[in-house]
Amino acid sequence: MIKNLANAEHYSWGNNCEGWHLVKTPQLSIIQERMPAGAAEKIHYHRVAQQFFYIISGTATFLVNGAMYTVQAQNGLHILPGQHHQILNHTTNDLLFTVTSQPTSHGDRLELE
């Protein structure tokens, strides 16, 4: 099946952030997300899931185990299980990205705040 934002399961999270499930299985999750200017998710980690964030447009700031990374569009960042991480949008524009989790990160997220 061809998937896109029009036919994918939609959800809202955080402060005006949203996501679309492009693939949703226990073994693999691929989500496209939108974070408005100034938005940030809570710092957390996953016991089992590894994740790959790919920036479609905008600039993402990541905090990973205390280190800060700036990731521009058309680049990605791999997060290993157990790494404390957070994505932030410090810009004045929307941030669009995909996050691929293997296995799915749902039910495997532990927040630190």
Backbone as ProteinMPNN parsed JSONL, in Angstrom:
{"seq_chain_A": "MIKNLANAEHYSWGNNCEGWHLVKTPQLSIIQERMPAGAAEKIHYHRVAQQFFYIISGTATFLVNGAMYTVQAQNGLHILPGQHHQILNHTTNDLLFTVTSQPTSHGDRLELE", "coords_chain_A": {"N_chain_A": [[0.835, -1.179, 0.0], [0.556, 2.187, -0.825], [1.718, 4.774, 1.141], [0.974, 7.894, 2.685], [0.709, 11.26, 4.019], [-1.978, 11.813, 3.874], [-3.364, 9.381, 4.094], [-2.344, 8.119, 6.301], [-2.313, 7.09, 9.773], [-3.007, 9.601, 12.056], [-1.747, 11.605, 14.774], [-1.59, 13.705, 17.704], [0.848, 15.386, 19.727], [2.749, 16.591, 22.558], [3.375, 20.12, 22.544], [1.459, 21.328, 20.331], [2.548, 19.639, 18.379], [2.698, 17.112, 15.827], [2.099, 13.855, 14.355], [2.43, 11.186, 11.911], [1.703, 7.87, 11.319], [3.52, 5.965, 9.271], [4.502, 3.403, 8.927], [3.531, 0.859, 11.035], [4.218, -1.512, 13.013], [4.901, -4.224, 15.319], [7.605, -4.81, 15.022], [8.746, -2.719, 13.578], [8.667, 0.787, 13.265], [7.772, 3.62, 11.504], [7.583, 6.978, 11.399], [6.348, 10.123, 10.409], [6.949, 13.367, 11.544], [5.938, 16.608, 12.766], [7.214, 19.481, 14.171], [6.474, 22.512, 15.633], [7.926, 25.863, 15.632], [10.071, 26.459, 18.362], [9.269, 24.238, 19.838], [9.712, 21.28, 21.916], [10.563, 17.944, 22.807], [10.209, 15.765, 25.651], [13.039, 14.746, 27.597], [14.246, 11.47, 27.303], [14.561, 7.842, 27.181], [15.006, 4.659, 25.521], [14.65, 1.277, 26.314], [14.975, -0.94, 24.627], [14.511, -0.284, 21.906], [16.12, 1.008, 18.99], [16.674, 4.088, 17.277], [16.295, 6.106, 14.346], [16.561, 9.32, 13.3], [15.568, 11.344, 10.692], [16.022, 14.324, 9.101], [13.771, 16.159, 7.309], [13.009, 18.797, 6.587], [14.108, 21.959, 7.824], [15.901, 22.613, 10.912], [17.168, 20.566, 13.354], [17.761, 20.301, 16.851], [19.49, 18.17, 18.934], [19.753, 16.614, 22.069], [21.857, 14.354, 23.374], [22.738, 12.042, 25.643], [23.832, 14.141, 27.154], [25.38, 15.559, 25.314], [25.241, 18.019, 22.717], [23.779, 18.209, 19.509], [23.508, 19.565, 16.269], [21.381, 19.148, 13.623], [21.011, 19.358, 10.278], [18.672, 19.752, 7.498], [18.181, 16.937, 5.344], [19.929, 15.255, 6.575], [20.745, 12.827, 9.135], [20.347, 11.235, 12.407], [21.452, 8.665, 14.497], [20.144, 6.923, 17.199], [20.971, 4.966, 19.903], [19.737, 2.11, 21.827], [19.047, 2.87, 25.23], [20.35, 5.337, 25.243], [20.056, 8.566, 26.481], [17.891, 10.968, 25.254], [16.693, 13.837, 23.387], [14.724, 15.823, 21.247], [14.7, 19.029, 19.839], [13.273, 22.074, 18.632], [14.746, 24.822, 17.91], [14.399, 26.859, 16.159], [12.714, 29.339, 14.065], [10.973, 28.239, 12.348], [8.84, 25.516, 11.147], [9.74, 22.139, 11.926], [10.344, 19.298, 10.142], [10.44, 15.802, 10.103], [11.429, 12.323, 9.891], [11.056, 9.523, 12.017], [12.464, 6.501, 12.621], [11.943, 3.504, 14.218], [13.206, 0.566, 15.688], [12.971, -2.371, 17.449], [9.48, -1.298, 17.5], [9.053, 1.748, 19.34], [7.022, 2.279, 21.041], [5.673, 1.849, 24.218], [8.137, 1.338, 25.192], [9.393, 3.509, 26.153], [11.007, 5.596, 28.466], [10.694, 8.292, 30.493], [12.735, 10.974, 31.721], [12.231, 13.295, 33.047]], "CA_chain_A": [[0.0, 0.0, 0.0], [1.253, 3.469, -0.839], [1.376, 5.561, 2.345], [1.282, 9.319, 2.677], [0.082, 11.933, 5.153], [-3.438, 11.813, 3.713], [-3.984, 8.111, 4.482], [-1.666, 7.571, 7.484], [-2.908, 7.386, 11.082], [-2.507, 10.878, 12.583], [-1.874, 11.833, 16.214], [-1.0, 14.937, 18.223], [1.665, 15.183, 20.915], [3.449, 17.776, 23.033], [2.778, 21.434, 22.364], [1.109, 21.539, 18.918], [3.297, 18.754, 17.496], [1.857, 16.063, 15.269], [2.791, 12.774, 13.679], [1.686, 10.292, 11.036], [2.287, 6.524, 11.28], [3.68, 5.453, 7.908], [4.602, 1.959, 9.167], [3.248, 0.638, 12.453], [4.206, -2.929, 13.35], [5.709, -4.439, 16.524], [9.021, -4.892, 14.679], [9.24, -1.52, 12.9], [7.807, 1.971, 13.272], [8.261, 4.774, 10.753], [6.648, 8.066, 11.661], [6.728, 11.479, 10.027], [6.483, 14.279, 12.578], [6.089, 18.046, 12.59], [7.37, 20.244, 15.412], [6.494, 23.95, 15.35], [9.022, 26.658, 16.192], [10.153, 26.516, 19.815], [8.793, 23.007, 20.489], [10.713, 20.318, 22.385], [10.006, 16.785, 23.483], [10.838, 15.495, 26.951], [14.208, 13.87, 27.545], [13.821, 10.096, 27.59], [15.358, 6.8, 26.537], [14.316, 3.401, 25.227], [15.433, 0.123, 26.764], [15.223, -1.906, 23.564], [14.432, 0.283, 20.555], [17.04, 1.972, 18.41], [15.922, 5.024, 16.449], [17.004, 6.942, 13.382], [15.843, 10.54, 12.978], [16.003, 11.923, 9.424], [15.444, 15.652, 9.003], [13.263, 16.458, 5.968], [13.207, 20.237, 6.417], [14.366, 22.647, 9.081], [17.109, 22.269, 11.646], [16.863, 19.961, 14.654], [18.774, 20.233, 17.895], [19.346, 16.964, 19.737], [20.563, 16.419, 23.261], [22.066, 12.907, 23.481], [23.667, 11.749, 26.739], [24.481, 15.368, 27.581], [26.029, 16.252, 24.193], [24.291, 18.68, 21.839], [24.032, 18.051, 18.082], [22.636, 20.295, 15.351], [21.227, 18.315, 12.427], [20.37, 20.099, 9.189], [17.845, 18.991, 6.554], [18.825, 15.933, 4.511], [20.877, 14.527, 7.415], [20.065, 12.058, 10.167], [21.05, 10.908, 13.647], [21.117, 7.334, 15.011], [20.082, 6.849, 18.659], [21.038, 3.577, 20.35], [18.978, 1.827, 23.046], [19.655, 3.328, 26.462], [20.862, 6.699, 25.164], [19.112, 9.611, 26.876], [17.829, 11.88, 24.121], [15.627, 14.824, 23.283], [14.768, 16.629, 20.033], [14.196, 20.374, 20.071], [13.245, 22.974, 17.475], [15.138, 26.147, 18.385], [14.285, 27.806, 15.05], [11.426, 30.039, 13.913], [10.221, 27.515, 11.312], [8.479, 24.135, 11.439], [10.729, 21.089, 11.739], [9.729, 18.074, 9.62], [11.406, 14.713, 10.15], [10.93, 10.975, 10.123], [11.747, 8.757, 13.055], [12.338, 5.066, 12.411], [12.243, 2.779, 15.458], [13.282, -0.879, 15.505], [11.537, -2.546, 17.202], [8.71, -0.104, 17.826], [9.41, 2.368, 20.62], [5.816, 2.426, 21.87], [5.733, 0.971, 25.378], [9.541, 1.159, 25.543], [9.89, 4.858, 26.434], [11.109, 5.973, 29.871], [11.006, 9.718, 30.594], [13.628, 11.325, 32.805], [11.738, 14.502, 33.737]], "C_chain_A": [[0.881, 1.244, 0.0], [0.767, 4.281, 0.352], [1.794, 7.009, 2.139], [0.532, 9.966, 3.835], [-1.439, 11.936, 5.07], [-4.078, 10.518, 4.195], [-3.326, 7.448, 5.703], [-2.421, 7.953, 8.758], [-2.225, 8.611, 11.679], [-2.667, 10.932, 14.092], [-1.215, 13.165, 16.564], [-0.205, 14.615, 19.473], [2.296, 16.519, 21.316], [2.658, 19.05, 22.848], [2.605, 21.727, 20.878], [1.964, 20.746, 17.94], [2.344, 17.695, 16.964], [2.692, 15.042, 14.523], [1.848, 11.931, 12.856], [2.413, 8.957, 10.988], [2.325, 6.048, 9.833], [3.833, 3.935, 7.913], [4.41, 1.773, 10.664], [3.094, -0.855, 12.708], [5.009, -3.098, 14.642], [7.217, -4.437, 16.233], [9.6, -3.593, 14.137], [8.198, -0.414, 12.949], [8.489, 3.061, 12.462], [7.186, 5.846, 10.851], [7.207, 9.338, 11.049], [6.147, 12.411, 11.065], [6.752, 15.723, 12.182], [6.165, 18.684, 13.966], [7.373, 21.726, 15.049], [7.688, 24.633, 16.012], [8.941, 26.658, 17.712], [9.726, 25.26, 20.55], [9.961, 22.111, 20.902], [9.992, 19.124, 22.992], [10.747, 16.602, 24.798], [12.024, 14.557, 26.772], [13.788, 12.477, 28.029], [14.838, 9.116, 26.994], [14.479, 5.585, 26.299], [15.225, 2.255, 25.656], [15.874, -0.76, 25.609], [15.34, -1.254, 22.186], [15.624, 1.171, 20.218], [16.232, 2.859, 17.482], [16.852, 5.754, 15.492], [16.097, 8.106, 13.016], [16.422, 11.099, 11.683], [15.275, 13.242, 9.228], [15.064, 15.93, 7.542], [13.459, 17.935, 5.663], [13.329, 20.885, 7.78], [15.678, 22.197, 9.681], [16.705, 21.76, 13.022], [18.053, 20.1, 15.582], [18.476, 18.994, 18.721], [20.25, 17.071, 20.952], [20.647, 14.905, 23.444], [23.143, 12.656, 24.531], [24.492, 12.984, 27.127], [25.204, 16.138, 26.496], [24.969, 16.843, 23.272], [24.741, 18.535, 20.387], [23.031, 18.896, 17.31], [22.598, 19.499, 14.065], [20.398, 19.088, 11.407], [19.525, 19.162, 8.323], [18.72, 18.102, 5.673], [19.956, 15.212, 5.235], [20.098, 13.809, 8.509], [20.96, 11.779, 11.359], [20.531, 9.576, 14.175], [21.2, 7.358, 16.535], [20.042, 5.376, 19.05], [20.157, 3.353, 21.572], [19.754, 2.299, 24.276], [20.205, 4.742, 26.421], [19.758, 7.691, 25.542], [19.092, 10.643, 25.755], [16.583, 12.752, 24.146], [15.823, 15.544, 21.955], [14.093, 17.958, 20.33], [14.201, 21.158, 18.761], [13.503, 24.386, 17.993], [14.969, 27.219, 17.305], [12.918, 28.489, 15.051], [10.556, 29.396, 12.842], [9.836, 26.124, 11.797], [9.661, 23.215, 11.159], [9.971, 19.852, 11.284], [10.783, 16.985, 9.579], [10.684, 13.382, 10.189], [11.726, 10.388, 11.276], [11.411, 7.285, 12.825], [12.783, 4.377, 13.69], [12.199, 1.284, 15.185], [13.795, -1.513, 16.781], [10.789, -1.261, 17.57], [9.088, 0.433, 19.202], [8.211, 2.537, 21.543], [5.82, 1.379, 22.984], [7.151, 0.744, 25.879], [10.188, 2.491, 25.932], [9.873, 5.132, 27.943], [11.56, 7.418, 29.946], [11.842, 9.993, 31.816], [13.145, 12.521, 33.603], [10.5, 14.206, 34.521]], "O_chain_A": [[1.848, 1.325, 0.757], [-0.435, 4.456, 0.551], [2.813, 7.306, 1.515], [-0.201, 9.288, 4.554], [-2.114, 12.051, 6.093], [-5.218, 10.537, 4.66], [-3.709, 6.345, 6.092], [-3.079, 8.992, 8.819], [-1.0, 8.648, 11.793], [-3.617, 10.369, 14.636], [-0.388, 13.681, 15.811], [-0.537, 13.679, 20.2], [2.367, 17.452, 20.516], [1.434, 19.065, 22.976], [3.49, 22.301, 20.243], [2.094, 21.14, 16.781], [1.312, 17.413, 17.572], [3.822, 15.308, 14.114], [0.634, 11.946, 13.059], [3.598, 8.905, 10.658], [1.285, 5.761, 9.24], [3.349, 3.258, 7.006], [5.052, 2.451, 11.467], [1.993, -1.401, 12.633], [5.738, -2.182, 15.022], [8.015, -4.1, 17.108], [10.809, -3.374, 14.221], [7.013, -0.642, 12.709], [9.65, 3.387, 12.706], [6.042, 5.647, 10.443], [8.404, 9.606, 11.154], [4.981, 12.275, 11.438], [7.646, 16.024, 11.392], [5.305, 18.463, 14.818], [8.192, 22.155, 14.237], [8.371, 24.043, 16.849], [7.864, 26.836, 18.282], [9.811, 25.215, 21.777], [11.046, 22.169, 20.323], [8.941, 19.272, 23.615], [11.79, 17.215, 25.025], [12.014, 13.683, 25.905], [13.076, 12.333, 29.023], [15.833, 9.515, 26.389], [13.361, 5.494, 26.806], [16.427, 2.27, 25.389], [16.995, -1.27, 25.596], [16.192, -1.645, 21.389], [16.078, 1.972, 21.035], [15.209, 2.428, 16.952], [18.025, 5.986, 15.784], [15.002, 7.911, 12.488], [17.632, 11.306, 11.583], [14.045, 13.274, 9.194], [15.919, 15.935, 6.657], [14.003, 18.295, 4.619], [12.739, 20.43, 8.761], [16.464, 21.493, 9.047], [15.99, 22.436, 13.762], [19.205, 20.025, 15.155], [17.344, 18.79, 19.157], [21.376, 17.561, 20.863], [19.626, 14.247, 23.646], [24.307, 13.009, 24.34], [25.69, 12.886, 27.393], [25.611, 17.277, 26.73], [23.917, 16.239, 23.066], [25.917, 18.71, 20.067], [21.849, 18.94, 17.651], [23.638, 19.204, 13.476], [19.239, 19.425, 11.648], [19.647, 17.94, 8.407], [19.84, 18.463, 5.309], [20.835, 14.628, 4.602], [18.942, 14.135, 8.779], [22.161, 12.044, 11.334], [19.322, 9.375, 14.29], [22.216, 7.77, 17.096], [19.183, 4.627, 18.586], [19.853, 4.307, 22.288], [20.972, 2.143, 24.347], [20.504, 5.305, 27.474], [18.66, 7.651, 24.986], [20.142, 11.141, 25.347], [15.588, 12.462, 24.81], [16.954, 15.845, 21.573], [13.052, 18.01, 20.986], [15.039, 20.923, 17.89], [12.585, 25.062, 18.457], [15.355, 28.368, 17.514], [12.083, 28.244, 15.922], [9.519, 29.945, 12.47], [10.43, 25.606, 12.743], [10.473, 23.476, 10.272], [9.051, 19.404, 11.969], [11.889, 17.202, 9.084], [9.49, 13.313, 10.48], [12.897, 10.707, 11.483], [10.248, 6.881, 12.832], [13.877, 4.637, 14.191], [11.277, 0.788, 14.537], [14.927, -1.245, 17.184], [11.41, -0.255, 17.913], [9.402, -0.332, 20.114], [8.374, 2.902, 22.708], [5.953, 0.182, 22.728], [7.358, 0.045, 26.87], [11.412, 2.577, 26.027], [8.858, 4.929, 28.61], [12.667, 7.751, 29.522], [11.688, 9.328, 32.84], [13.603, 12.74, 34.724], [9.948, 15.099, 35.163]]}, "name": "protein", "num_of_chains": 1, "seq": "MIKNLANAEHYSWGNNCEGWHLVKTPQLSIIQERMPAGAAEKIHYHRVAQQFFYIISGTATFLVNGAMYTVQAQNGLHILPGQHHQILNHTTNDLLFTVTSQPTSHGDRLELE"}
